[in-house]
Amino acid sequence: MNNTGVRDGVQGVDVVVIGAGQAGLSSAYHLQRTGFVPERDFVVLDHAPHPGGAWQFRWPSLTYGKVHGMHALPGMELTDADPARPSAEVIGEYFDTYERTFGLRVRRPVEVRAVREGDGDGRLLVETSDGVWSARALINATGTWDRPFWPRYPGQETFRGRQLHTAQYPGPEEFAGQRVVVVGGGASGTQHLMEIAPYAAATTWVTRRPPVFREGPFTEEFGREAVALVEERVRQGLPPKSVVSVTGLPLNDAIRRALADGVLDRRPMFDRITPDGVEWADGQRVDADVILWATGFRAAIDHLAPLRLREPGGGIRVEGTRAVADPRVHLVGYGPSASTIGANRAGRAAVRDIRRLLDQEPAAV
């Protein structure tokens, strides 16, 4: 045993933070502010090659000016950002500066393979590509980017064109002269359509449900109501839905133009995919070269499977940020906190809970 109370060959800390996006960095900031020392008391593990969280993987045409509701990390504002620059660059540089300014010492690239119960000592074992960590508590801030959701439809494997997901979206120029079917009624689907339409030979928009466009300002009260609906799902142990799925799409000038031009002329979901396109049950069909699935993401939490936190409904039951089945585990950026401002608040709340938990327990067993 070493001086952290864990077996030799295992690195011991109080808290392991998995993920260094908005939620993970917010959590690390609040850990440090409450007295935890990076690399001694807590460690931040990130699988991405560079700072920036999921933002570093976004397509170049998603400029910073097109980003809706990017909220600054706690303790440092994002100022003087050029709205014409790719958001991946702007936010990547901001996160990099943030990590260095606060000395958070994020370890990357580190793949977390599994989190499991320790050796009867009340600790968690975090198995990674950089060895095994033993922790008294865990903050999971892995987001959703690594788990794109691909729906399955009859005939999908017969399609002779190209199928790709938002996670692989390269920007609009690659679709020049092609017939593109965009699937999905969220913000990504509408953004893809509006970008692709000037380049493509034709675009078709299909969604499972009619899109809801929201008039008027996004008030604080409306935001709280939307978050409460998402929060209720995770409290029941159901897989979280995005806040956007509850709020609808803001009806801004760009959306109004796209509606008037017919770019956002929505059709109901097709019934099957053919070698040359898509087809509905009534015999209508659309030929396509590309099917772009803007169908969202699911929480990247498979590494938590050994802890058996999932409920019969398919999600992890969460109160605040704490997993109900295991108070040592906090999920930040999950469900209602899966927004930039929500992640900041959730990071602070998780650290407050963890501090309370650890103060009640001995540091070593």
Beta strands, then each sheet from edge to edge (+ up, - down):
strand 1: 10-18
strand 2: 42-45
strand 3: 112-117
strand 4: 124-128
strand 5: 131-140
strand 6: 162-165
strand 7: 179-183
strand 8: 202-207
strand 9: 213-214
strand 10: 249-250
strand 11: 266-268
strand 12: 272-274
strand 13: 277-279
strand 14: 285-287
strand 15: 290-293
strand 16: 318-319
strand 17: 322-323
strand 18: 326-331
sheet 1: 2+ 1+ 5+ 4- 3+
sheet 2: 2+ 1+ 5+ 18+ 17- 16+
sheet 3: 6+ 15+ 7+ 8+ 11+
sheet 4: 9+ 10+
sheet 5: 12+ 13- 14+
end
